[in-house]
């Protein structure tokens, strides 16, 4: 059984494989959903000396325990939930709650309030139904700022929202007039 630190490290390695460079590891992802057989991923993982002793149960626990819930296991297949670099993952459009949240850092705020939220090298802007995931993302780069996105106004402006699972929604660019800073983000 892996400890929490090892699970985080394994999760990062799995992210590299499933989201960024699957072909580098000989993994061919299903073009429809971005998945591969869990057994294929396990073969790649155990070929790395650091992970030679892990089991399928370790991978399943890592997926289940991941705070950011970046992966989904469905039957015998595994996929990254969002953010693939190699191919645009398609999700069906959905109707999100009236407000979604985005975490960022203070230095980015003036540009966001002027130009809106943009994917910035990703395929989509990542938004969440609750403040927890938004806070996790925003804290990574400095002083946390939480933003609320008015999804009704955004949809009226032409933004389409896609549900990626686990309270995460994806969208293209979100106009600045649909975004408001939340007060007391750290509380």
Helices and strands as residue ranges (DSSP letters): H 4-15, I 16-20, G 22-25, E 35-37, H 38-47, G 49-51, H 56-65, E 71-74, E 77-80, E 99-105, H 106-115, E 125-128, H 131-138, G 139-141, E 144-150, H 151-156, E 161-165, E 168-171, G 176-178, E 179-181
